[in-house]
Amino acid sequence: MRTPEDGGTGRAFEVTFDGRPVKALPGRTVAAVLWAAGVTSWRTTRDGGRPRGVFCGIGVCFDCLVTVNDRPNQRACLVPARPGDVIRTQEGTGHEN
């Protein structure tokens, strides 16, 4: 995965993840942006609070759910990151941390 620091293409922009700024490149999904920033988990399970992130990467499972711009249950592997997006972790199904 290429990041703004290693010469990725396009002009970098910023999104916010759990209140902190994260650099992103055009055409990347929310999951790719978070992964490039070193974030590998952004949801916890309803039972046990176990961490979850990308599992299938093609939108079939529900492990990568996040809240994007106040819309819960967005699959991070499918949603394109856009400048100014506010991304938050989720607990279980639709409850924000």
N, C-alpha and C positions, 0 to 999 in steps of 0.2 A: 504494500500500500504506500502510495506516495503522499507526502505531506507538504505543506507550504515551505517548510524548512529544507526539504530535500529536492526542491526544484519541480514540484508538481505544476501542472499547467493551469492557467487561469488566475484571476485576481482573487486573493484570499479575502474573506469577509469574516465577520464575527457572529457567533451565536452565543447564547447563555445556557449553561447547563448547571442546574441546582445553584444558581446565583453567581457562578463564576464564568468569565469570558473564555470562549474556546474558538480557535481559528478553524476555518472551514474553507474548502475549495468548491467551486461550482461543479454541479453534477454529482456530488457525493450524497449518499443517503445519511440520515441522522446516525445510523449505526456506524458507518464508515468514519464519520467525523469524530464520534466519541471514541472509537477504537484507536484512531490516529492520535488522539489526545491522551491515550493511555487509560481510558475508562473502559473496563471490560464487563462491568455489571451495572445495570440501571433499573432493575426491578427486583422486588423480593416476593417470595411466594406467600400466599395467604396463610398456609400452615407451616410454621417453623421459621419464616423469614429468611429462607435460603436465597442467596443472590442468583440472579439470572441476567443474561445478556444475549448475544447472538447465538443461536443454536443452528437453525436450518439455513438462514440467510436468504430465503426465497419467499417468505410470507406464509408458510404453511403452519408453523407452530405459533405459540403465543409467548415465547420466552423473552422477546425483545420489546415488549410493550412499554411505551413512554407516554407522557403527556407533552404535547407540542402546542404551544400557544393556547393553553387552557382546554385543549381537546384531548381527553384521556383515551387510553387504549389504542394508540397509534403504533403500528408496527415500524420500529426504527429501521428495519432492513428495507422497507419499501418507500418510506417518506423522504423525499428530497429535502436536504437542508437548504434553507433560504436565509438571506441576510436578516439579522435581527430576531430570528426564532428564539423563543424561550422554551427550553426543554427541561422537564423535571422527571425525576424518578417516580416510579409507581410501586405501591405495596399491594400485592394480591391482584385484584381485578378492578382497576379504576380508582383506587383511593391513593391520593398523592401523599408522599412523605413530607 
